[in-house]
Amino acid sequence: MSINITFLGTAGSVPTTNRSLPAIIIKRQNEQIFFDCGEGTQRQIIKAKTGLHKKMKILISHLHGDHVLGLPGLLQTMALMDRQKKVEIYGPNGIRHFLDCAKEILKFGLSFPVKIIEITNPGIVCEEKEYIIEAIKSSHTDTSLSFGFIEKPRPGKFYPKKAKVLGVPEGERWSKLQEGKNIKLPNGKLVKSTDVTGPLRKGRKIIYSGDTRPIEGFEIFASGADLLIHESTFDDSLIDKALTDGHSTPSQAANEAKKAKVKKLVLTHISARYPNAKILLEQAQKIFQNTIIAQDFMELKLPLTQN
């Protein structure tokens, strides 16, 4: 099953007529995982028709308004639509206080539980059966984060002939072996999944930089990613401003992609000074050819890997 990535907002700091503020959804099976939640995200969700009732995690990279001010509105909209499923929110220290203040001042209740996880240490911040979410400290504010969505390896290709040779009858036992589970036959013989399957198949990996200058060790964090979503607020001629403001240029993002040997680079968080972002694309592609510029409502698909 493919993973779909929808870019709901791709602007940097200030919205434009064509770009809303930062918000990206990973849609995997019946779950949505958000990277950031800028103002107006709930409207972008409605326009994109991605739904508001699915299992949901929201990852906030830092507490600047363009990345977090959409969160109270999104929560309130989902409550008004009688959402029942729990929402998990991950973010830096302060995210809980921000939401508590918003609820108190705006005086709105919720129809669903909200679990808030404040991230104080880098590493794995969420582990599910089929994937993990990692976070590392970025270089934008004292508490800014970059995130990685990483699927766990899947069992290798199943070989029916091997199962038959080992005396495994077709049916439920075959299914368990394909899922990576070992089984016992009625005669007590143990058959391991690895006896009848090929090598493990690599899961998919998506990295989101959030707002950041280039940081040491990022290429290890992003290593081999299927998709690197990296901010590119200013073009290369404004590298000094990017450094001062805690942002990256196209060449810096492309160098990260090249060092990490990622498959595809998407530039986002585009400053309003670039109504046409062609210059950003050209600068990045000189270093990393497989680069595109994110646009609002652009959708990418990552199919399952076969090996």
Secondary structure, DSSP 8 states (H G I E B T S, - for coil): --EEEEEEE-EESS--SS--SSEEEEEETTEEEEE---TTHHHHHHHHT--SSSEEEEE-----HHHHTHHHHHHHHHHHTT--S-EEEEEETTHHHHHHHHHHHHT---SS-EEEEEE-SSEEEEE-SSEEEEEEE-SSSTT-EEEEEEE--B---B-HHHHHHTT--SSHHHHHHHTT--EE-TTS-EE-HHHHB-S-B---EEEE--S----TTHHHHTTT-SEEEEE--S-GGGHHHHHHHT---HHHHHHHHHHHT-S-EEEE-EETT-SSTHHHHHHHHTT-SSEEE--TT-EEEE-----
